[in-house]
Amino acid sequence: MATVLPPPSKRQKVAAATRAREQQDIDTIPENLGSIRIQFHDHATGTTTGPAVSVPVADATVKNLELLLNTLQGNDESGRIPYRFSLLRGDPASDTAEPFQDVSSDIYRSILRSGLRSTEDKIDLQYTPQAVFRVKAVSRCSASIPGHGEAILATQFSPSSSARMVSGSGDGTARIWDCETGTPVHTLKGHTSWVLVVSWSPDDQAIATGSMDNSVRIWDPSTGKPLGSPMKGHSKWVSSIAWEPYHLQASGTPRIASASKDATVRIWNTTIARVEMVLSGHKGSVSCVKWGGTGFIYTASHDKTVKVWNADKGTLAHTLNAHAHW
């Protein structure tokens, strides 16, 4: 049975409240310190920004200093910039002036309390803009590009520019789009069934598509025309495609790996449209294939395993068993 702690006594409550008040008194900025004069200096150019401004010590926090500086610069609320402030040592007009004390929370705790400056002195603060990360909510669709006659099943951006994208559809075609103008560039026609997967080559010079017609096709993205004949060999549909990494490719002979519902992975020479190796060992549909940068191919299957293959020899290196479901 769990032990229930008794509620605190009245004496304990009073002691806790007293400690809280003492802590608050320590952290509170004294209200009788008056005002200080602050002059802002640009870290990049060394020039002064606006005149020296009188600021109450109690209000001289970093947040209020940022607001004051943005106001002097004429920045509106949407264009405000966060800054880091440092106390300058030496003559601000000379080249020997350098920051030596950062203002972490407010002027009182960082400068006045330690005796670096007094309220009688003009405080020269150097400001440095900080990085701004703004995340805008996606509240509406910015563009809609019609063209496919059936559901879109796969998309991928070009590795060289996000202005171009390829999509595969249930209408048996793949399309290349100009995302900046929202217009279709080429329609890749040739498959006789759904295009399930699309993959852009690492050098941006070719597009591979896999279909429910059990074939893999290679296309020229600049013309939309097929490169060579379709690569046929799978007995069921193609579920995933991976290009050989660019730094591993032999000159003029890029290769791809295609995974299929028939539980195999095939390695193709795209130049002559011929299969080089067949990786067989899975007992279920191969749903994903990835070509690693160190000479291994990784495949995941509905048999709940991940297999690691030697890309040059086609031999099995490892089988990873841990998943309870595909």
Summary of the structure (lengths in Angstrom):
residues: 326
radius of gyration: 33.1
end to end distance: 42.9
largest distance: 88.9
contacts: 928
relative contact order: 0.07
helix: 14%
strand: 41%
